[in-house]
């Protein structure tokens, strides 16, 4: 089928691969087993409770040093198993006031003199 050809390649780990999830602000962390992963999503088994955690956006830490990670959001919970989707790009909050920083305005004023 043509739909199968477009599906991202998925790698499944029979015993799981040890990873962690961590809150964006670093206030919480849970050990997990990575069961399956693709370019766009992953399936994890979480050790411990996820009740009360903000899973809207968090990090999936793929290495013990934290140098390999992906930003994620929760898609589905099924007992201790969760499905996550990887977030792409940077979601920066807009500055209040909507204009450029004051330094830029001052530079522009001096350049016109």
N, C-alpha and C positions, 0 to 999 in steps of 0.2 A: 504494500500500500504506500501511497505517496506520503501520508501523514506519518508513518513510521520512519521514513527517511529524514524527516525534519526534526524528529524528537532528539533531544540532546543525549549524548552518550552518557550512560550511568555506570558508575563503578560500585559494586556491592562488596562489602567486607563480611566474610562468613563469621568471624569472631568479633567483629567491631574493631575500631581503631580509637585509642584513647585521646580524647580532646576535652576542651572546656568551653562553656559559654560564660560570658561575663557581661554585666550591665554596661551600657555606654558610659555611665559616670563612674564605673569601677567599684560600686558599693556592694555588689554581690557577684558570686562565681559558683558554678556547679560543674562537677565532673560529669562527662558524658561518654558514650560510645558512639562513634560515627558508623552507622550501618550502611548507608549508601550516599553517594554524592554525584552531582553533575555540575555543569557550568552555571546552572541557574538555581539549584536547590539542593537540599540534603535531608536525610532522615537520621534522627538521633535518639538514643535511649538515655534519658536523664537519670542520674543517680541522686536521690534525694527529692525533696518536694520543690515544685515550682510555684506553689500557691503563694500569691501575694507579690510575685516578681513582675516587674514591668517588662513584658516580652514584646512590646510594640517594636522596639529596635534594640539590638544587642550585638555583641561580637561573638563569633565562633573562632576560638583560638585553636589553630591547627598545630602549633608547636609549643613546647613547654616554655620557651623563652618569650613567646608572644609576638615573634617577628613575622609569622605567617598567620593571617587572620582574614575573616570576611565579615562585613556588616550584614546583619540578617533581620528578618521580621518573622514572627510566628504565623504559620499558615493553618496548622491543625494539631490538636492534642488527642492522643489515644492512649490513655493510661500513662505509662512512663515514656512512651514514644511520642516524639514531636516531629513535625515536618516544618522546615524553615525554607524561606526564599531569600536569596541573596539580593541585597540592594546595590544598585550601581550609581556611580556619580556621587557628588557631594551635595547634601541638602543643607546649604547654609541659610541661616535665618536672615531675612532682609533687615537692613539697618532702619532704625526709627528715623523718620524725617525724609527718607527716600532719596536724599541727595548724596553727593560725594563727600568725603571727609573734609573738614575745615582746612587742613593743610593744602589740599588740592585747590581749593578756592583761592587761597592766598597766593599760591604759586601762579595761578592763571592771572590774577590781578597784577602781580609784579611783571609778568611777561608782556602784558599789554602796554606797560609804561615805556 
